[in-house]
């Protein structure tokens, strides 16, 4: 299981990959603690953050073994509100 530093490296890789491939998907993240991180789209990001953020979180999950979980509920998300769509990753419990 990867630790926070390794997950940080994968987050950097995946976010840069998304920007390189699309030119408009711009994601960031915020650590809640050493075992929980929240990914979200930046205000200048385009595309569909609901799908983009979940797909990017899934890629990080596959690279790290961490588990994806929803933070923002899809049905509560307003796409033109300038509020980010958030997806979490947490270290699985043994």
N, C-alpha and C positions, 0 to 999 in steps of 0.2 A: 504494500500500500504506500502510495506516495505521500510525502509530508508537505507542509505548507510551501516551502521553498520550491519544491518540484512542481507543485500545482501552479504556483505563481509563474514559473517558466512556461508551462503549457498554456496558461491564460494569455500570456504575452504572444506566444506563437500563434494561437488560434485567432486572436483579435487582429493580429497583423495579416494573417492569411486571409481573413474575411475582407479586410480593406484592400489587400493586393488583388484579390480575385474580382471584387465588385467595384471598388472605388467609392462606395457609399455606405457600407455597413460599418459603423463605428461603435464598438462596444467597450465598456469599461467594467470595472468590478470594485467591490468594497469588501474587505474582510470584516466579518462579524467577530470572529475569534480564530484560533489556529485550525479549527475544524469545520468552518462554515464561511462561505463566500457568496456574495450576491453579484450576479452579472446583470448589466442593464445597458440600454442603448443611449448614446449621447444625443443631445438635442439636434446636432447636425447630421445624424444618421438618417438614412432613407430606407425604403423597403418596408417589409412587414415585420416589425419587431417581435410579434407573437411567435411567428414561425422561425425567424432568423435567430432570435435569442435562444429558443429551445434547441434548435439544431446545433448551434455553437456550443451550448452547454453539454449537449449529448456528445459532441466530439471531445470536449475536455474530459467528460466522464469516461469515455473509452480509453483515453490516454492515461488517466490517473487512477481509475477504479473508484472514484468518488461518485456519489449518488445525486442525480438531478431531482429537484423538487420545485413546485410552483411557488412563487411569492405573490405576484400579481395574478388575480383570477382573470381568466380570459374574458368572461362575461362582464366583468367590471371595467375592463380597459377601454379607454376612449382614445382612438388612434390620433386624433388631431388636437389633443389637449396639451401637448409638449411635456407630458409626464412620461417617464420611462416605463417600459415593460420589464419587470424584474423576474429573474429565474435564479434559484439557488443551487449550490453544490455543497454537499457536506460529506465529510469523511464517514464511511459506513462504520457502524458499531460491529465489533467482532462477534 
